[in-house]
Amino acid sequence: MNKIKYFFYRYKRTILTSLGCFALIAMIAIVAASSGGPINTNLKINDSVETSAPTAITFVMPIENGTITKDYSNKTLKYNTTLKQWEAHKGVDIKGNDDASVRSAYGGEVVSIENNYLTGTIVTIRHNDNLQTVYSSLDENVLVKIGDRVSAGQTIGKVSTSAKNESAEGPHLHFEVLENNIKVDPNLYLESSNK
């Protein structure tokens, strides 16, 4: 008798869990039988909800006929000729003529305008799907204000050398894309014909 007590004491949790599973299976079988038929094993979750692939977002080039002079890099270091150092480059530098207009890459809302010594005048536009675009090294006389709704291709300012950390590059736009507040490669969104 001591062996039986020891066995039950030692495996009590396993035995009770097994009994609970058997009871649950029995209850499901009773409910299925009382509903007038066998259990349907081919159930589809959200069968009535239509789903489709998300629409791909494509940006217009922020500088019309602009050229990317320094590409995005996350792990490969790029040389910064102004600071004379190697660093990650979490955006793309786009060059046009010296007074090139900068356009919103996609429709959205202007959520911030800042002036920063290192990165110059910065406009940030929030788009849908937790997506933001950041336009740095702009001339301080931007053409938008916080809260403005802008459309793709709308002029928001002009290039300049306001970004002191890239001033040796001459007038250009430093363009960044953030997904859920994480910087990603803008080339994922830019029109392929403009890359």
Backbone as numpy.savetxt, mean C-alpha at the origin, in Angstrom:
# Nx Ny Nz CAx CAy CAz Cx Cy Cz
-7.97 -52.03 40.70 -8.79 -50.84 40.70 -7.92 -49.58 40.70
-6.77 -49.62 41.35 -5.88 -48.47 41.38 -5.39 -48.10 39.98
-5.20 -49.10 39.12 -4.76 -48.82 37.75 -5.83 -48.07 36.98
-7.07 -48.43 37.17 -8.17 -47.75 36.47 -8.28 -46.31 36.95
-8.20 -46.11 38.28 -8.25 -44.74 38.82 -7.08 -43.91 38.29
-5.88 -44.50 38.26 -4.70 -43.79 37.77 -4.86 -43.42 36.29
-5.35 -44.43 35.50 -5.55 -44.17 34.07 -6.55 -43.03 33.88
-7.68 -43.06 34.58 -8.70 -42.01 34.43 -8.14 -40.66 34.89
-7.40 -40.67 36.01 -6.82 -39.43 36.51 -5.83 -38.85 35.50
-4.98 -39.70 34.95 -3.95 -39.25 34.03 -4.52 -38.78 32.69
-5.54 -39.42 32.17 -6.08 -39.12 30.83 -7.49 -38.52 30.89
-7.84 -37.93 32.05 -9.18 -37.38 32.23 -9.50 -36.32 31.18
-8.58 -35.42 30.92 -8.83 -34.34 29.95 -9.05 -34.91 28.55
-8.26 -35.88 28.14 -8.41 -36.49 26.82 -9.73 -37.23 26.71
-10.09 -37.96 27.76 -11.35 -38.71 27.75 -12.54 -37.75 27.67
-12.52 -36.69 28.46 -13.63 -35.73 28.45 -13.73 -35.01 27.10
-12.59 -34.66 26.50 -12.60 -34.02 25.18 -13.20 -34.97 24.15
-12.81 -36.23 24.19 -13.35 -37.22 23.24 -14.85 -37.38 23.41
-15.30 -37.46 24.65 -16.74 -37.58 24.91 -17.49 -36.34 24.39
-16.89 -35.18 24.56 -17.51 -33.96 24.07 -17.63 -33.97 22.55
-16.59 -34.47 21.86 -16.63 -34.56 20.40 -17.72 -35.53 19.94
-17.81 -36.68 20.63 -18.86 -37.64 20.27 -20.24 -37.04 20.48
-20.41 -36.27 21.56 -21.70 -35.63 21.83 -22.03 -34.60 20.75
-21.04 -33.86 20.32 -21.25 -32.86 19.28 -21.65 -33.52 17.96
-20.96 -34.60 17.61 -21.28 -35.31 16.37 -22.70 -35.87 16.45
-23.07 -36.40 17.61 -24.43 -36.93 17.78 -25.47 -35.83 17.64
-25.20 -34.63 18.20 -26.16 -33.53 18.08 -26.30 -33.09 16.63
-25.20 -33.04 15.88 -25.28 -32.66 14.47 -26.11 -33.67 13.70
-25.91 -34.96 13.98 -26.67 -36.01 13.31 -28.16 -35.90 13.63
-28.49 -35.57 14.89 -29.90 -35.42 15.29 -30.53 -34.24 14.57
-29.81 -33.11 14.50 -30.33 -31.92 13.82 -30.53 -32.21 12.34
-29.57 -32.91 11.72 -29.69 -33.25 10.29 -30.88 -34.16 10.06
-31.06 -35.12 10.93 -32.19 -36.06 10.77 -33.52 -35.34 10.95
-33.58 -34.40 11.90 -34.84 -33.70 12.14 -35.15 -32.68 11.05
-34.15 -32.29 10.27 -34.39 -31.34 9.18 -34.88 -32.03 7.93
-34.96 -33.34 7.98 -35.56 -34.08 6.87 -34.60 -34.52 5.80
-33.34 -34.54 6.06 -32.43 -35.01 5.02 -31.01 -35.14 5.52
-30.14 -35.61 4.65 -28.74 -35.78 5.04 -28.03 -34.44 5.14
-26.90 -34.45 5.77 -26.09 -33.24 5.91 -25.51 -32.90 4.55
-25.65 -31.64 4.15 -25.09 -31.18 2.88 -23.62 -30.87 3.07
-22.77 -31.68 2.44 -21.32 -31.47 2.57 -20.78 -30.55 1.48
-21.64 -30.05 0.61 -21.20 -29.17 -0.48 -21.63 -27.73 -0.26
-21.63 -27.29 0.98 -22.04 -25.92 1.28 -21.00 -24.95 0.76
-21.47 -23.80 0.27 -20.58 -22.74 -0.18 -20.80 -21.52 0.70
-19.73 -20.99 1.21 -19.82 -19.80 2.05 -19.98 -18.58 1.16
-20.92 -17.68 1.55 -21.18 -16.45 0.78 -21.48 -16.76 -0.69
-22.28 -17.80 -0.92 -22.59 -18.23 -2.27 -23.29 -17.13 -3.07
-24.06 -16.26 -2.38 -24.82 -15.24 -3.10 -24.02 -13.96 -3.35
-22.82 -13.86 -2.79 -22.02 -12.65 -2.94 -21.14 -12.78 -4.18
-21.26 -11.84 -5.09 -20.42 -11.86 -6.28 -19.08 -11.22 -5.96
-18.03 -11.84 -6.43 -16.70 -11.28 -6.22 -16.03 -11.07 -7.57
-15.17 -10.11 -7.64 -14.41 -9.86 -8.86 -13.02 -9.42 -8.48
-12.12 -9.53 -9.41 -10.75 -9.11 -9.16 -10.72 -7.60 -8.97
-9.84 -7.11 -8.08 -9.76 -5.67 -7.89 -9.30 -4.97 -9.17
-9.79 -3.76 -9.37 -9.41 -2.99 -10.54 -7.97 -2.51 -10.37
-7.17 -2.72 -11.39 -5.77 -2.27 -11.34 -5.74 -0.74 -11.42
-4.90 -0.15 -10.59 -4.75 1.30 -10.58 -3.50 1.65 -11.38
-3.65 2.56 -12.31 -2.51 3.02 -13.12 -2.38 4.53 -12.97
-1.20 4.98 -12.62 -0.92 6.40 -12.45 -0.48 7.03 -13.77
-0.84 8.30 -13.95 -0.22 9.07 -15.03 1.16 9.49 -14.52
2.06 9.72 -15.44 3.41 10.16 -15.06 3.29 11.55 -14.43
3.83 11.75 -13.23 3.69 13.05 -12.55 4.30 14.23 -13.31
5.28 13.97 -14.16 5.82 15.01 -15.03 5.61 14.53 -16.46
4.83 15.29 -17.23 4.57 14.89 -18.60 5.88 14.80 -19.36
6.09 13.68 -20.05 7.33 13.41 -20.79 8.56 13.41 -19.88
8.34 13.16 -18.59 9.46 13.11 -17.65 10.26 11.83 -17.80
11.48 11.87 -17.29 12.38 10.73 -17.35 12.80 10.37 -15.93
12.74 9.09 -15.60 13.22 8.64 -14.29 14.74 8.63 -14.32
15.34 9.47 -13.49 16.81 9.57 -13.46 17.42 8.75 -12.33
16.65 8.49 -11.29 17.11 7.60 -10.21 15.92 6.75 -9.81
16.10 5.44 -9.90 14.99 4.52 -9.67 14.85 4.16 -8.19
13.76 3.51 -7.88 13.45 3.03 -6.53 14.44 1.93 -6.16
14.87 1.93 -4.92 15.66 0.81 -4.40 15.32 0.63 -2.93
15.11 -0.61 -2.58 14.79 -0.93 -1.19 16.00 -1.57 -0.52
16.59 -2.54 -1.20 17.72 -3.26 -0.62 19.05 -2.90 -1.28
19.00 -2.56 -2.58 20.20 -2.16 -3.29 20.44 -0.69 -3.04
21.62 -0.33 -2.59 21.91 1.06 -2.28 22.19 1.86 -3.55
21.75 3.12 -3.55 22.00 4.06 -4.64 22.90 5.16 -4.09
23.75 5.71 -4.96 24.67 6.75 -4.52 24.00 8.11 -4.57
24.05 8.83 -3.46 23.50 10.19 -3.38 24.66 11.15 -3.61
24.66 11.81 -4.79 25.78 12.69 -5.14 25.81 13.95 -4.27
24.68 14.35 -3.72 24.64 15.54 -2.86 25.26 15.23 -1.50
24.82 14.15 -0.88 25.30 13.79 0.46 26.58 12.95 0.40
26.95 12.53 -0.81 28.15 11.70 -1.02 28.13 10.45 -0.15
27.00 9.73 -0.27 26.87 8.50 0.49 25.93 7.54 -0.25
26.04 6.25 0.11 25.16 5.22 -0.44 23.96 5.08 0.48
22.76 4.93 -0.11 21.53 4.84 0.70 20.43 4.17 -0.10
19.42 3.69 0.63 18.20 3.20 -0.03 17.48 4.41 -0.61
16.82 4.21 -1.73 16.10 5.31 -2.39 14.65 4.86 -2.54
13.79 5.26 -1.59 12.43 4.74 -1.49 11.43 5.50 -2.35
11.88 5.97 -3.49 11.01 6.64 -4.45 11.72 6.67 -5.79
11.16 7.43 -6.74 11.84 7.63 -8.02 12.04 9.13 -8.21
13.18 9.49 -8.79 13.43 10.88 -9.16 13.07 11.04 -10.63
12.22 12.02 -10.91 11.74 12.25 -12.27 12.17 13.65 -12.70
12.80 13.71 -13.86 13.31 14.98 -14.38 12.52 15.37 -15.62
12.24 16.66 -15.71 11.65 17.25 -16.91 12.49 18.48 -17.22
11.88 19.49 -17.84 12.64 20.73 -18.01 12.73 21.43 -16.65
13.52 22.48 -16.54 13.82 23.08 -15.24 12.63 23.70 -14.52
11.55 24.00 -15.25 10.35 24.53 -14.57 9.14 23.64 -14.85
9.39 22.33 -14.96 8.33 21.38 -15.31 7.21 21.40 -14.28
5.99 21.27 -14.79 4.81 21.16 -13.92 4.73 19.74 -13.36
4.28 19.65 -12.11 4.09 18.36 -11.46 2.59 18.11 -11.38
2.17 16.90 -11.81 0.76 16.56 -11.86 0.44 15.48 -10.82
-0.79 15.49 -10.36 -1.26 14.41 -9.50 -1.29 13.14 -10.33
-0.71 12.08 -9.81 -0.63 10.83 -10.55 -1.98 10.11 -10.62
-2.86 10.43 -9.65 -4.15 9.74 -9.57 -5.09 10.62 -8.76
-6.37 10.45 -8.96 -7.34 11.27 -8.22 -7.31 10.99 -6.73
-7.53 12.03 -5.94 -7.54 11.85 -4.49 -7.68 13.17 -3.77
-7.31 13.18 -2.50 -7.45 14.36 -1.65 -6.09 14.76 -1.09
-5.79 16.05 -1.15 -4.55 16.56 -0.58 -4.68 16.50 0.94
-3.80 15.73 1.58 -3.91 15.56 3.04 -2.81 16.28 3.81
-1.72 16.65 3.12 -0.71 17.44 3.82 0.17 18.19 2.83
0.64 19.35 3.29 1.63 20.15 2.56 2.65 20.56 3.61
3.91 20.19 3.37 4.96 20.45 4.36 6.17 21.10 3.69
6.95 21.76 4.51 8.25 22.25 4.09 9.28 21.65 5.03
10.22 20.91 4.44 11.23 20.20 5.21 12.59 20.55 4.60
13.56 20.87 5.44 14.86 21.29 4.93 15.47 20.25 4.00
15.44 18.98 4.39 16.08 17.94 3.59 15.28 17.55 2.36
13.96 17.42 2.47 13.16 16.91 1.36 12.37 18.00 0.64
12.49 19.25 1.08 11.87 20.37 0.38 10.38 20.49 0.65
9.68 21.10 -0.30 8.23 21.24 -0.19 7.59 19.94 -0.65
6.70 19.41 0.19 6.12 18.09 -0.02 4.60 18.19 -0.03
3.97 17.59 -1.04 2.51 17.46 -1.08 2.20 15.97 -1.01
1.28 15.60 -0.10 0.84 14.22 0.01 -0.63 14.13 -0.38
-0.95 13.19 -1.27 -2.32 12.98 -1.73 -2.76 11.57 -1.34
-3.92 11.48 -0.70 -4.47 10.18 -0.31 -5.46 9.73 -1.38
-5.32 8.49 -1.80 -6.21 7.88 -2.78 -7.01 6.78 -2.07
-7.85 6.07 -2.78 -8.58 4.98 -2.14 -7.66 3.79 -1.89
-8.17 2.79 -1.20 -7.43 1.55 -0.93 -6.14 1.78 -0.12
-6.17 2.71 0.83 -5.01 2.96 1.70 -3.76 3.30 0.90
-3.93 4.03 -0.18 -2.84 4.37 -1.07 -2.59 5.87 -1.02
-1.30 6.26 -0.93 -0.92 7.67 -0.93 0.23 7.89 -1.90
0.28 9.10 -2.48 1.43 9.49 -3.28 2.04 10.73 -2.63
3.37 10.80 -2.68 4.11 11.89 -2.05 5.00 12.54 -3.10
4.89 13.86 -3.21 5.60 14.64 -4.21 6.56 15.57 -3.47
7.87 15.31 -3.56 8.87 16.09 -2.82 9.73 16.91 -3.78
10.40 17.92 -3.22 11.28 18.84 -3.94 10.49 19.75 -4.88
9.27 20.10 -4.45 8.45 21.03 -5.22 8.84 22.46 -4.91
8.50 23.36 -5.83 8.61 24.79 -5.57 7.62 25.11 -4.44
7.99 26.03 -3.56 7.15 26.31 -2.38 5.77 26.87 -2.73
5.59 27.41 -3.92 4.30 27.98 -4.34 3.45 26.90 -4.99
2.95 25.96 -4.18 2.11 24.88 -4.72 0.74 25.43 -5.09
0.05 24.72 -5.97 -1.23 25.19 -6.50 -2.43 24.53 -5.82
-2.19 23.80 -4.75 -3.28 23.13 -4.02 -3.18 23.47 -2.55
-4.26 23.14 -1.82 -4.24 23.31 -0.36 -4.82 22.06 0.28
-4.57 21.90 1.56 -5.06 20.72 2.27 -6.59 20.66 2.15
-7.08 19.47 1.84 -8.52 19.26 1.69 -8.99 19.32 0.25
-8.16 19.84 -0.66 -8.54 19.90 -2.08 -8.69 18.50 -2.65
-9.70 18.30 -3.49 -9.85 17.07 -4.27 -9.16 17.32 -5.62
-8.29 16.43 -6.01 -7.57 16.59 -7.28 -7.86 15.38 -8.17
-7.76 15.61 -9.47 -7.96 14.52 -10.42 -6.62 14.11 -11.00
-6.58 12.94 -11.62 -5.35 12.46 -12.26 -4.95 13.45 -13.35
-3.69 13.87 -13.33 -3.18 14.78 -14.34 -3.30 16.25 -13.98
-3.96 16.56 -12.85 -4.11 17.96 -12.44 -2.79 18.50 -11.91
-2.41 19.70 -12.35 -1.16 20.30 -11.90 -1.26 20.72 -10.44
-0.25 20.30 -9.65 -0.24 20.65 -8.23 0.92 21.57 -7.86
1.91 21.69 -8.76 3.06 22.56 -8.49 4.10 22.43 -9.58
5.32 22.88 -9.25 6.44 22.82 -10.18 7.65 22.19 -9.49
8.56 21.64 -10.29 9.79 21.07 -9.73 10.70 22.19 -9.24
11.62 21.84 -8.37 12.60 22.81 -7.88 13.78 22.04 -7.29
14.65 22.77 -6.64 15.77 22.15 -5.91 15.56 22.33 -4.41
14.30 22.38 -3.98 14.01 22.64 -2.55 14.47 21.49 -1.65
14.64 20.28 -2.21 15.13 19.15 -1.40 16.64 19.26 -1.29
17.12 19.69 -0.15 18.56 19.88 0.04 19.33 18.56 0.02
18.65 17.44 0.33 19.34 16.15 0.31 19.57 15.63 -1.11
18.99 16.29 -2.14 19.20 15.88 -3.52 19.43 17.10 -4.43
19.93 18.18 -3.88 20.06 19.44 -4.65 21.04 19.33 -5.81
22.04 18.44 -5.70 23.00 18.29 -6.80 22.35 17.68 -8.04
21.18 17.11 -7.89 20.47 16.50 -9.02 19.80 17.56 -9.89
19.74 18.80 -9.43 19.04 19.85 -10.17 17.54 19.76 -9.93
16.77 20.63 -10.58 15.32 20.62 -10.38 14.73 19.27 -10.83
14.00 18.63 -9.94 13.38 17.33 -10.25 12.28 17.07 -9.23
11.54 16.02 -9.46 10.52 15.56 -8.52 10.99 14.27 -7.89
10.93 14.20 -6.56 11.13 12.93 -5.86 9.74 12.41 -5.56
9.36 11.27 -6.16 7.99 10.74 -6.12 7.97 9.43 -5.36
7.08 9.34 -4.35 6.96 8.12 -3.55 5.52 7.64 -3.55
5.35 6.33 -3.36 4.04 5.70 -3.23 4.02 4.91 -1.94
2.96 5.10 -1.15 2.80 4.36 0.10 1.54 3.51 0.04
1.70 2.23 0.36 0.56 1.32 0.53 0.48 1.00 2.01
-0.64 1.33 2.64 -0.80 1.11 4.08 0.39 1.67 4.86
0.81 2.89 4.47 1.90 3.63 5.12 3.28 3.01 4.95
3.42 2.11 3.99 4.73 1.51 3.70 5.13 1.92 2.29
6.36 2.43 2.13 6.83 2.88 0.81 7.06 1.67 -0.10
6.48 1.75 -1.30 6.62 0.69 -2.29 7.14 1.29 -3.59
7.51 0.43 -4.53 8.06 0.87 -5.81 6.99 1.57 -6.64
7.16 2.86 -6.96 6.19 3.56 -7.79 6.01 2.96 -9.18
7.02 2.24 -9.68 6.92 1.63 -11.00 5.80 0.59 -11.07
5.34 0.10 -9.93 4.22 -0.83 -9.91 2.94 -0.16 -10.40
2.89 1.17 -10.33 1.68 1.91 -10.67 1.81 2.81 -11.89
3.01 3.23 -12.22 3.19 4.18 -13.32 2.90 3.55 -14.68
2.34 4.33 -15.59 2.06 3.84 -16.93 3.33 3.30 -17.55
3.25 2.10 -18.09 4.45 1.44 -18.61 5.10 2.21 -19.75
4.30 2.96 -20.52 4.87 3.68 -21.65 5.71 4.87 -21.20
5.58 5.25 -19.94 6.32 6.41 -19.44 7.52 6.03 -18.58
7.79 4.76 -18.41 8.88 4.35 -17.54 10.21 4.46 -18.25
